[in-house]
């Protein structure tokens, strides 16, 4: 009977995958690849009740979201070097996304205290590579093609996680702490060691998996060049991840073309790009960092109406087939899905949905996302992520 159940489940999984890929009645109008419309799922919503999180995922699926970048917090999962792993947060995210046909991109970061290079610092990189790569192995054992998660959740179709992002924004001190206040050749070398070890571990554990480079922010193309020069990263990632940031949406192609040029110059012409963070916060005239809105980031701040307009224009521009294919841009992930619209951090005002207490409300950018995704995906979606 075990063999019969296994074959039946396999058939159902394959059938489900075929149905997911099969075009709906109006899917001929689709103008972007599957997964192009994405979001970052992070912040206070990760600590909300499961009912509120379920509502958030339902709203995202019906908005047309097909991919989600989620923090897989090493610190929260493995607070001691021995003992059981706490999979509660990641299990919930994988379940909610899988039920709604949303592809998860795990971003693996935050070293636990026992594995930090700089103790007492939340943003410390790991001390060495061994403990981090051991955690990657555990993640693949949990969510990979033969993962325990799928075995313990037979009600779900098996959609293993096959892309793993190695840290986030290593060029920024508050993500990859260093004692200097600027990016140094040594920092590139340190991250290169972690990336190479992770690449070897992941491909050994799951040969069909893909490794994503850390997202790179601000002058991302310059940092990418320095990683090639000082980090020995060539050939050690399968997907690149520029943060798609520009004060003016017309300038977005220029940013991505610069990043693409550096990839091409180093023999990575076939390596695709995912825009892992994209967006503008509606934090104009809000009580954020004193004087910050008059400095470097001033062009990024806008109003609710401006955020909705920039979202529509930015997605529409970068979805153009000729440009997208030239850039090899496969995903564009809005930052962020849900935010509180209070606080002194500019991106506390960037959510498609506002979280206030135990309730969610759509912002103008949510309607803009729905309408733009519907136009470019060729259909409207239900809460299961399927075309209506």
Order of alpha helices (4+ residues) and beta strands (2+ residues): alpha-beta-alpha-beta-alpha-alpha-beta-alpha-alpha-beta-alpha-beta-alpha-beta-beta-alpha-beta-alpha-alpha-beta-beta-beta-beta-alpha
